[in-house]
Amino acid sequence: MIQNDTIVALATPAGVGAIAVIRLSGENAISIANDFFKSVKHDKSLLEQKSHTLHLGHIVYNNQVIDQVLVSIFKNPHSYTGENVVEISCHGSSFIQQEIIQLFLQNGCRMADNGEFTMRAFLNGKMDLSQAEAVADVIASNSAASHQIAIQQMRGGITNKLKELRAQLLDFAALIELELDFSGEDVEFADRTRFKELVATISSVLKRLIESFAFGNAMKNGIPVAIIGEPNVGKSTLLNALLNEEKAIVSDIAGTTRDAIEDEVIINGVAFRFIDTAGIRETEDVVENIGIQKAYEKAENAQLIIFLINAQKFIDSSTSFLAEINQTKERFPEKRVLTIVNKIDTINEVQKTDLTSKVNDIILLSAKQKNGIDSLLSELTSLVNTGALSNNETIVTNSRHFEALTLALESIESVKNGIELDISSDLFAIDIRECLRHLGNITGEYDVDKDILGHIFGNFCIGK
């Protein structure tokens, strides 16, 4: 939390590369860099240069040139951290990087902690807490969808939404507090009808934000898709076909897969996390039974379920398989279950037509021959509701925000009940303050415990 010192860190990934960027931030950042900077053409001082300018020169120590560099200057408050910031672009040699960093560490700097540059930006009012957290999400984004959500939050998506709600609620809270000052005179400054409408609006917005968390979290971490079915139906072969690599062991021996195997694929900008599970059947094998239980657990936690059926077996016993399809859908009523008939290379065209006439919404494929995989991928992406992304709606992806929003909703629902029961203002005024506090905790407008800040920024990389 100390901000009067100057910090330094490598801002680019460690290791050898074409260039590396070393970042300094703090009151003395420019003067420390200036002590070891010699310009190429003019004996210029970095202290006398304008903000947002670039300067070519050398880092020199004891008359020995360490490297030719390009120095960027950002003067407070017009910088990422709100402090004086210097960024030194040097050659990407690990030796050069460490020589320059060690030089600054021995002359007035200390090594930055994880996320300390962004934490200083938050503490100096350059961004709120939700925007700071979004910086880490942008860096970690591995798909177009997760990147879009993170960018939207970093640009103040949830901040703007909550700021509007808090401003309206604060206005009424002030009137309610004023009523308490005149409690003996039985007066009402806050229009109860308008207040009811506001509380209903806030409750509706909070519910929508809370509901968006399941979708947002899936977009951020990958949509879990469980592949279930009998042994030897081709689950591992399908996983390998989807991943385009031999991830899972394929064998004719039933029960080969004992534990869940997972991997991620990005399809049309959306990350899907496919989970190959143990074959579901009646067995006395203790280990295999554990795997089967895990298969059901994975299916329970998945957002989508692929129920795989053997084409030839379905032709031979369609009645029992139709019942099994219905049982699977009934077992997971809140999940979208995709029925996939695999191994269609083992049946003829007449049998294929017979299959589609008996079961609606099925996909025929041969995982072994990778025939029909494209149809499956298209179906998967069509099931993901990306409308919220297309409409640039605010989507919650952070579990801390989800918890705060849930608590805020509980408080506003208590206010709503208090108004309907016509209870005294001083009773539901407490719930109004609680709601404001929970909303403020998301953006950091209330005092935030330093342990919470340490947890948030401790997950950042050093240099950011």
N, C-alpha and C positions, 0 to 999 in steps of 0.2 A: 504493500500500500504506500510505500515511500516513493515520492515522485520528484524529489529535488536532486536526485543523482542522475548520472548519464549511463545508459545501458547500451550494450552492443551485442549483435548476434549475426550469424549467417542467415540471410533471408531466402536463399535458394537451397535446393537439396544438397546435402553433403555428398562429397565425392568429386571426381574429375569431370569437368565439362568445358564448354567453350568459354563461358564467363561465369562469374559468381558475383552475387550482390551482398555486400556487408552493410548492415543498417545500424545507425547510431541514433538515439533519441534522448533528449534531455536538455537542460539549460545550457550546458557547456559542449554540446555535440559539435557545433560548428567550430568553436575555438580549439577543441581537441584535434579535430580533423585537420584544421589549418596548420597546427604545429608541425605536421609531417607531410604537408602537401606542397609541392613545388610545381607551378604552372609551366607549360611547355614554352610559350612565347613571351609571356609577361610575368613579372614578379608580382602577381596579384595576390591579395589577401582574400580568403573566403569570407571573412567577417564583413568585408565591404561590398560583397556581391548581393544582388537582388534575390528575393525568394523565387523558387521555381526556375532556376537557371542551371546549366550544365557547364562543367569546366574540365578540360583535358589537362592532365599533368602526371606527376609521379608521386608515389609514396616513398619518402626518403627517410632513412634513419642512420645517424652517424655517417653522413655523406655517402651512404650506400643506397642505391636505388633498389627497392623491393619489387616494384612493378609499375608499369604505366597504367593509369586508371582514368575513369570518367566519374567525376563527382557531381551528384545532384544535391541541391540545397533547397530545403523547405523551411521557411521561418515561421515561428509560432505567430498567431494561432492557425495559420493556413497550412496545416500538415495533417497527416493521417492520425497522429497521436495528439495534436494540439500543442506540441512542444517543438523546439528546434529539432529538425531531422536531417541527417546526412545519409545518403545512400551511395556507396562506393562500388562501382562496377569494375572488377579486376579480372584477370585471366583465371580460368577455372582450375588451376593447379591446387591440389589439397595443401601443398607446402605454402604457396602464396597466401591462400585463405587464412591459414593458421598464423603465419608470420604477421599479417596485418591485424588480425584479431588480438593476438598476444601483445602487440605493440600498444594498442588502445587500452587493453586491460591493465597494462603496467603504467599507464599514464592518464588515469582519471576515470576510466570506465569500469563497469562491472558487467558480467555476463547476464544477459536477459533471462528471465524465467520463461517457462512455457506460456505463450499467449500474452506476455507482458506488454507488448506494443499495443495490442488490441484492448487490453484492460486499461491502459493509460488513455486510449481514445475514448473509452466509456467514462472513465473518471473525469476526463476533461470536457465531457459534454459533446464530443464529436459524433457520437452515436448512442442510442439507448441499449439496454442490455439484450433485448431480443435481436436487435440488429447485429450486435457483437457476436452473439451465438450463431447467427446466420453466416458469419464469415467462416467459421469452422465447417459449416455444412457445405458452403460453396467449394472449399478446398477438398472436402471429402466426397463431393458428388461424383458419381460414376455412371450416370445416365442423363439423358436430356430432361427427363421428368424431374429427377431429384435436383438437377441444376436449376431448372426453372423455378421450382418452389423456393429454393434457397435464395436465389436472386431476388425473387419477389419479397421475401421477408427482409433481406438485407436493405432493400429500398424502402422499407417501412410499411410493409403490408399489414401485419397485425398491429403495429404501432398506431397507424392512422385509424384503424378500426376501433381500437381501445381508447384512443385519445378522444374521439368523438363521443363515445359512450360515457367516459369519465367526466368530460366537460358538462354534459347534460345532467348527469347524476350529481355532480358537485354543486350545480346551481340550486337544485332542489334540496340537497343536503344542507346548504347554507340557510335556506328558508326554514327548514325543519329545526335547525339549531336555533334560529331566531325565535321560533315559536316557543322553544323551551325557555328562553330568556323571559318570555311574557306568559309563562304557563299559568300564572294566577289570574290572568285577564281573559282566558278562554278565547283566544284569537287564532285564526288560521291564515298564515301567509302563503302556504303552498297549496295550490289548486289540486284537490285530491283526484279529480277526474283526469287532469293532465298527468298527474303523478302516476296514476294507475296505467295510463297508456305508455308512459316512459318505461315503467318497470316491466310491462309486458313485452315491449320492444327489446329491452336489454336482455330479458330472459330468452327471447327467441334467438337473438344474435349469439348469445353464449352457447345455447344448445347446438346451433349450427356449427359453431367453431369446434365444440367438443366432439360432435359427430364426425367432423372432417379429420380427426386425429387418426382414426383407423386407416383411412385412405392415405393420408399424408405419411404416416409411419411406414406403410407398405411401399409407397413410392420412394421413400428415402432409403429403406433397407432391403428392398426387393419384395415382390409379391410372392408369398409362399404357395407353392403348388405341390400337393401331395399326390404321388402316383401309387394307387393301391390296386389290388387284385389277387387272384390265386397264384400259387407258385407256378413258374414256367410259362406265365402268360406273356412275358416279354417286357417286364417293367424295366429291368436293367438295360436291355437293348434299346428301349425307347429313350431312357436317360442318356445313353451314349450317343444316340442319333440327334437328340436335342442339343447336346453339348458339342457334338462333332468331335468327340474324343473318347477313348476307352477308359472312362472313369470307373465304371462298375464292372465287376467280374460277371461274365455271362457263362452259364453252364446248363446242361440238360438235367443236372441233378436238382431235384426239388429242394427248396429251403436253403439255397446257396447264400442269399442275402439274409443276414441275421440282424444287422444294424442299419439304421437309416444313413443313406449317402446323399449329400447335398452339394449343389453347385449352382452358379448363377449365370444367366444368359440375358443379354439386353436385346429386346425385340421392339423395333420401331420406337426407340427412345425410352422404353420402359423396362426396368430390371425385373426379371422373374427368377425366383429361387426354387428350383425343382428338387424334390425330395423323393428318392427311390426308397421304398419301404419293403419290409419282409413280406413274403407271400402269405396271404390270409387263408388258413385252412385249419382243420381239426388235427392236432398232433399231441403226442405225449412227450416230445422232446422239450425239456425244460428251457434250454437256451433259445430254441426257436419260438417257444411261447412268449418269452420275454420280448423277442423281436416283433412278434405279432401285436403285443400290447403297445409297443412303441409306435407301430404303424398306425394304430387307432389314435394314439396321442398326437402324432404328427398331423393326421387328417383333421383332428379337432382344432388344432392351432392354425391350419392352413386357411387361406382365403378361397382357394379353388381346389377342387379334387378331380383328378383324372382316374376314372374307374375303368380299368383295362380288362377286356374280355377276349378269350381265344376264339377266333372266327369259326374253326372247325367244330369246337365243342358247343358253340352257340347253335350251329346248324343241327347238331345231333340232339341237343336238349334245350330248345328255345324256351319252353315253358318255365323250367327251373331258373334259367338265366333272367328271364323277364321279371320273375319274382325277386331275384337277387338285386336287380337294378332298382326296383321299387324300394326294397329294404334298405339299400345303401342311401337312397335319397331321403328316406324317412329317418334314418339314423343321423343324418346331417341336414336337418331341415333348413338351417340358416346359411348353408353353403351352396355354391353353384357347383353341381356335379356334372362333369363332362363324361359321357359314355363313349369309350373308344373301343372299336372292334379291331384287334390286331391280327397279324398273320393272314391277311387277305390273299397273300400269294399262294395259300394252300387251298383256296376254294375257287370255283368257276364264276363266270359272270351271272349265270342264272341264280346261283346261291347268293351272290352279292345283292341282286335285286330283291330277293326274298328277305334278306336281312333288313334292308332299308324300309321294306313294307311293314315289318313287324315292330320296329323301334323308331320312334321319332327322335330327331336331334342327335343322331349318332355320327361319328366320323370313322370312316374305314381307312385303315392304313397298314402298311407293312414296315415296322420299325427296322427290320433286318435289311430291307432293300431301300429304306428311306423314302418310301412311296407314301404320299399323303401327309408328310411332316409339315409342308407349307400350309396346308388346309388347317392343321391343328394350330400352328402359330398364329394364323389369321383369326381363328376363333378365339384364342386366348386374348389377343389384343382387343378384340371387339367387346369382350366381357369387362374390360377395365374401363370404368367411367372416367374418361379424361376430360369430360365437359368442364369440370371445375378448373382444370389447367387452361383449357381453351378460353374460358371466360375470365381468366386472370383473377379468380376468386382467392380469398385468403384461406390458406390451408395450414392447419397446425401439424407440425412434425416433431415438436419438442415435448418430451414427457413432463418437464418442469412446467411448461406452459399449460399442458393438459391438466395437471394437478391444480394449478392456480385457478384456471377457468372453472373447474369442477367446484372448487371451494367458493368461488365468486357466485356461481349459479345457486349453490345452497343458500348463501346469504341473501341473494336477491329474491329467491323463492320465499324466504322467511319474511322479507319486507312485504312481498305480495300477499302473503297470508295475513300479516298484521293489518294491512290496509283493509282487506276484506272483512276481518273480524272487528275493525274499527277500534283497535287497541290504542293506547296512549302513544304519542309521538316519541317520547323518550325511550320506549321499548324497541321500536323498530329503527330508531336512529342509530343504535349500536350495530345493527345488521347492515345499514347503509355504509357506515365507516368500515366494517369488515370487508364488504364487497369492494369498496374503493381501494382498500389496502391490498387485497389479492390481485386486483387488476394492475395496481401500481408495481407490484412485485415482478410482474412479467417484464415490464419495460425498465425497472430499476428506479422508478420515480419515488419510491419509498426507500428508506435506508435499508441497504442490503447487507446481510451479515458477511463479514470478510471470508468466513469459511465457505459460504456459498460461492463467492467470487473465485476463491481458490479452486473449488471443484470444477466450476465452469471453464475457467481459463487454463487449468492444469491439463485439460484434454486437448489443448491446442499444441501445434508444433512450435518449437523454439524459433524465433525470428518473425513470428506473426503475433 
